[in-house]
Amino acid sequence: MKLRNLSCIAICFAIAGGAVRAGSVDVAFVHPEAFTDVLDQNLDAAPNLQTIAEYLQSLGQKYLPANQSLQVDVLNVDLAGKLHPSRRWGWVRIVGGQLDWPRMTLNYRLVENGTVLASGQDAIADMAYSSHLDSYPGWETLESEKRMLRDWFRSRFTKP
């Protein structure tokens, strides 16, 4: 019985091993002080920029092969919703408006073993983000932006 269990575990590791990805993503923010809308409730851009960079890096680890690296230069960020003052909580980001969808402008360069596979500039947006709001688990930071980035990343850098 133990041998059978070990065999099953070995097979699972072999299958999972074929799916392992570990590509790298290097993210740079070009003139973030000029971005359209990147501030958090404390009127600080750094936490949101860090969240965006870390999320792009996690997408690279998940979807890119180990021998590929991606350079992303973020040229502009316009987060979903707008910041509004609140007497009780200071600044609050209100999302769900029809005209406040998330947008970003990105330059990218995908390299494999020193060869450039793809490069360009994309202006990405999720104009239907408000229709996805009920599908989110809840209080995750930058949910709409992460969904938009994931969709862009998968459509641009993964094979169907």
C-alpha positions as CSV (number, residue, x, y, z in Angstrom):
1,M,0.0,0.0,0.0
2,K,2.8,2.4,0.8
3,L,4.5,1.7,-2.5
4,R,1.2,2.6,-4.3
5,N,0.9,5.9,-2.4
6,L,4.5,6.7,-3.2
7,S,4.0,5.9,-6.9
8,C,0.9,8.3,-7.0
9,I,2.9,11.0,-5.3
10,A,5.8,10.6,-7.7
11,I,3.4,10.7,-10.7
12,C,1.8,13.9,-9.3
13,F,5.3,15.5,-9.0
14,A,6.2,14.5,-12.5
15,I,3.0,16.0,-13.9
16,A,3.4,19.2,-11.9
17,G,7.1,19.4,-12.8
18,G,6.2,19.8,-16.4
19,A,4.0,22.8,-15.6
20,V,6.5,24.6,-13.5
21,R,7.3,28.1,-14.7
22,A,9.7,30.6,-13.3
23,G,10.2,33.4,-15.7
24,S,11.2,36.8,-14.4
25,V,9.7,40.2,-14.7
26,D,11.5,43.5,-14.1
27,V,9.1,46.4,-13.6
28,A,10.0,50.1,-13.8
29,F,7.7,53.1,-13.3
30,V,8.6,55.9,-15.6
31,H,7.8,59.3,-14.0
32,P,5.2,58.0,-11.5
33,E,4.7,61.5,-10.2
34,A,2.9,62.3,-13.5
35,F,0.6,59.2,-13.4
36,T,-3.1,60.1,-13.8
37,D,-4.4,58.3,-10.7
38,V,-2.2,56.0,-8.5
39,L,-2.7,57.3,-5.0
40,D,-4.0,55.2,-2.1
41,Q,-6.3,56.4,0.7
42,N,-3.2,58.0,2.4
43,L,-2.5,60.0,-0.8
44,D,0.7,57.8,-1.2
45,A,1.5,56.1,-4.6
46,A,4.2,53.7,-3.3
47,P,1.9,51.0,-1.9
48,N,-0.1,50.8,-5.1
49,L,3.0,50.8,-7.3
50,Q,4.5,48.0,-5.2
51,T,1.3,46.0,-5.5
52,I,1.4,46.4,-9.3
53,A,5.1,45.4,-9.6
54,E,4.7,42.4,-7.3
55,Y,1.6,41.2,-9.2
56,L,3.4,41.5,-12.6
57,Q,6.3,39.5,-11.1
58,S,4.0,36.8,-9.9
59,L,2.4,36.6,-13.3
60,G,5.9,36.1,-14.8
61,Q,6.7,33.3,-12.4
62,K,3.4,31.6,-13.2
63,Y,3.2,32.0,-17.0
64,L,6.7,32.5,-18.4
65,P,9.2,29.7,-18.9
66,A,12.4,29.9,-16.8
67,N,14.5,31.0,-19.8
68,Q,12.4,34.1,-20.5
69,S,12.5,37.5,-18.9
70,L,10.1,40.4,-19.4
71,Q,10.9,44.1,-18.9
72,V,7.8,46.2,-18.3
73,D,8.0,50.0,-18.2
74,V,4.8,51.4,-16.8
75,L,4.2,54.8,-18.4
76,N,0.9,55.7,-16.9
77,V,-1.6,54.3,-14.3
78,D,-5.2,55.3,-13.9
79,L,-6.8,53.2,-11.1
80,A,-10.4,52.1,-11.1
81,G,-12.7,54.5,-9.3
82,K,-11.9,57.9,-7.9
83,L,-10.7,59.1,-4.5
84,H,-13.3,61.0,-2.5
85,P,-12.9,62.8,0.8
86,S,-14.8,61.3,3.8
87,R,-15.2,62.8,7.2
88,R,-15.0,59.5,8.9
89,W,-12.2,57.7,7.0
90,G,-10.2,60.5,5.3
91,W,-9.8,59.6,1.6
92,V,-11.9,56.7,0.2
93,R,-11.7,55.1,-3.3
94,I,-15.1,54.7,-4.7
95,V,-15.3,52.1,-7.5
96,G,-18.1,51.0,-9.8
97,G,-18.7,54.1,-11.8
98,Q,-19.2,53.7,-15.5
99,L,-16.5,56.1,-16.5
100,D,-13.8,55.2,-13.9
101,W,-12.4,52.0,-15.4
102,P,-8.7,51.0,-14.8
103,R,-6.2,51.9,-17.5
104,M,-2.4,51.6,-17.9
105,T,0.1,52.3,-20.6
106,L,3.0,49.9,-20.7
107,N,6.2,49.3,-22.7
108,Y,7.3,45.7,-22.7
109,R,10.2,43.6,-24.0
110,L,10.2,39.8,-23.8
111,V,13.6,38.2,-24.0
112,E,14.6,34.5,-24.3
113,N,18.3,33.5,-24.1
114,G,19.3,37.0,-25.2
115,T,16.9,37.1,-28.2
116,V,14.0,39.6,-28.2
117,L,10.8,37.7,-28.8
118,A,8.4,40.5,-28.5
119,S,8.3,44.2,-27.7
120,G,5.9,47.1,-28.0
121,Q,3.7,49.5,-26.2
122,D,0.1,48.6,-25.0
123,A,-2.6,50.8,-23.7
124,I,-4.7,48.5,-21.6
125,A,-8.1,49.1,-20.0
126,D,-11.0,47.2,-18.6
127,M,-14.1,49.3,-19.5
128,A,-16.3,46.5,-18.3
129,Y,-14.7,46.3,-14.8
130,S,-17.9,47.2,-13.0
131,S,-19.6,44.1,-14.4
132,H,-16.8,42.0,-12.7
133,L,-17.1,43.6,-9.3
134,D,-19.4,40.9,-7.9
135,S,-17.0,38.1,-9.0
136,Y,-14.2,39.3,-6.7
137,P,-13.7,37.6,-3.4
138,G,-13.7,40.9,-1.6
139,W,-11.1,43.1,-0.1
140,E,-8.1,42.4,-2.2
141,T,-6.0,45.4,-3.1
142,L,-6.3,46.6,-6.7
143,E,-8.7,43.8,-7.7
144,S,-9.8,45.4,-11.0
145,E,-6.2,46.3,-12.0
146,K,-5.0,42.8,-11.2
147,R,-7.7,41.3,-13.3
148,M,-6.9,43.7,-16.2
149,L,-3.1,42.9,-15.9
150,R,-3.7,39.2,-15.8
151,D,-5.9,39.2,-18.9
152,W,-3.3,41.4,-20.7
153,F,-0.4,39.2,-19.6
154,R,-2.1,35.9,-20.6
155,S,-3.3,37.2,-24.0
156,R,0.1,38.8,-24.8
157,F,2.6,36.2,-23.4
158,T,1.0,32.8,-23.3
159,K,0.2,30.4,-26.1
160,P,-3.4,29.3,-26.5
